[in-house]
């Protein structure tokens, strides 16, 4: 009885830490943050477009989930809105807020993402940009590299994978996990 109570209290405390990360950032502000974050900056020049999520909230105790809303851009124009949902299974405890951007290498990758319900499987990789990130199953289910600050990003696996490149910036909270997860996206044109 005491262990479940401790776990619930721990998640509540972590939830308070994450609450500061839930501040309503805009898509343009978040994109500008990624423009200034090391290697993610170069993808703006060479990609067909991108989807940006100002804040994705993530939490779990054994079974976890994440959710966030964002904007989709093609050739520099806001063309639609998107949402992301994630379910994860495995050892996990805590809560976390992060921003995410997915670059589309070409029109084919853009159409694949916007063509309906798109999913990243557990083998997708995200590059974490802050020191708060750790080597673990990341938001997209794979190991991620980390750098000293959000303005000094380095990539663990540079370049596109299947026409897409994903970066995250941890905003707050603490999450311990060794889990398997995937992300599912929906798209609504403007």
Residue pairs with C-beta under 8 A, 6 or more apart in sequence:
7 61
7 93
8 61
10 93
10 94
11 59
11 61
11 93
11 94
11 95
14 59
14 94
14 95
14 173
14 174
14 175
15 59
15 95
15 173
17 95
17 172
17 173
17 174
18 57
18 59
18 95
18 96
18 97
18 171
18 172
18 173
20 171
20 172
21 55
21 57
21 96
21 97
21 98
21 171
21 172
21 173
22 55
22 57
22 97
23 55
24 54
24 55
25 54
25 55
25 99
26 54
27 52
27 54
27 70
27 71
27 78
29 54
30 52
30 53
30 54
30 99
30 101
31 44
31 50
31 52
31 73
31 101
33 99
33 150
33 169
34 40
34 41
34 44
34 52
34 99
34 101
34 167
34 169
35 41
35 44
36 150
36 151
37 129
37 150
37 151
37 152
37 153
37 167
37 169
38 129
38 147
38 151
38 152
38 153
38 154
39 127
39 153
39 154
39 155
39 158
40 101
40 127
40 129
40 153
40 167
43 50
43 103
43 165
43 167
44 50
44 103
46 105
47 103
47 104
47 105
47 165
48 74
48 75
48 104
48 105
48 106
48 107
48 109
48 110
49 72
49 73
49 74
49 75
49 79
49 103
49 104
49 110
50 72
50 73
50 101
50 102
50 103
50 104
51 70
51 71
51 72
51 73
51 82
51 101
51 102
51 104
51 113
51 185
52 70
52 71
52 73
52 99
52 100
52 101
52 102
53 68
53 69
53 70
53 82
53 84
53 99
53 100
53 101
54 68
54 70
54 99
55 68
55 97
55 98
55 99
55 171
56 66
56 67
56 68
56 84
56 97
56 98
56 99
56 100
56 139
57 66
57 67
57 68
57 95
57 96
57 97
58 64
58 65
58 66
58 86
58 95
58 96
58 97
58 98
58 139
58 173
58 175
59 65
59 66
59 94
59 95
59 96
59 175
60 88
60 92
60 93
60 94
60 95
60 175
60 177
60 179
61 92
61 93
62 89
62 91
62 92
63 87
63 88
63 89
63 92
64 86
64 87
64 88
64 89
64 92
64 177
64 179
64 181
65 85
65 86
65 87
65 88
66 84
66 85
66 86
66 88
66 139
66 181
66 183
67 83
67 84
67 85
67 86
68 83
68 84
68 100
69 81
69 82
69 83
69 84
70 81
70 82
70 83
70 84
70 100
71 78
71 80
71 81
71 82
72 78
72 79
72 80
72 81
72 82
72 113
72 114
72 187
73 79
74 104
74 110
78 190
79 114
79 189
79 190
80 114
80 187
80 188
80 189
80 190
81 187
81 188
81 190
82 185
82 186
82 187
82 188
83 185
83 186
84 100
84 183
84 184
84 185
85 183
85 184
86 139
86 181
86 182
86 183
86 184
87 181
87 182
88 137
88 141
88 177
88 179
88 180
88 181
89 179
89 180
89 181
90 137
90 177
90 178
90 179
90 180
91 176
91 177
91 178
91 179
92 175
92 176
92 177
92 178
92 179
93 175
93 176
93 177
94 173
94 174
94 175
94 176
94 177
95 173
95 174
95 175
96 170
96 171
96 172
96 173
96 174
96 175
97 170
97 171
97 172
97 173
98 139
98 168
98 169
98 170
98 171
99 168
99 169
99 171
100 126
100 139
100 166
100 167
100 168
100 169
101 166
101 167
101 168
102 113
102 164
102 165
102 166
103 160
103 164
103 165
103 166
103 167
104 110
104 113
104 163
104 164
105 160
105 163
105 164
105 165
106 163
108 163
109 160
109 162
109 163
109 164
112 118
112 163
113 164
113 185
113 187
114 187
114 189
115 187
116 187
117 184
117 185
117 186
118 184
118 185
118 187
119 182
119 183
119 184
119 185
120 140
120 141
120 166
120 182
120 183
120 184
120 185
121 141
121 182
122 140
122 141
122 142
122 180
122 181
122 182
123 141
123 142
124 140
124 141
124 142
124 161
124 164
124 166
124 182
124 183
125 138
125 140
125 142
125 143
125 144
125 156
125 157
125 161
125 166
126 138
126 139
126 140
126 142
126 144
126 166
126 167
126 168
127 144
127 145
127 153
127 154
127 155
127 156
127 157
127 165
127 166
127 167
127 168
128 134
128 138
128 144
128 145
128 146
128 167
128 168
128 169
128 170
129 146
129 147
129 150
129 153
129 167
129 168
129 169
129 170
130 146
130 147
130 149
130 150
130 169
130 170
131 146
131 147
131 148
131 149
132 146
132 170
132 172
133 144
133 146
133 168
133 170
134 146
135 143
135 144
135 145
135 146
136 143
136 144
136 176
136 177
136 178
137 143
137 177
137 178
137 179
137 180
137 181
138 144
138 168
139 168
139 181
139 183
140 166
140 181
140 182
140 183
141 179
141 180
141 181
141 182
143 156
144 156
144 168
145 154
145 155
145 156
145 157
147 153
147 154
150 169
153 167
159 165
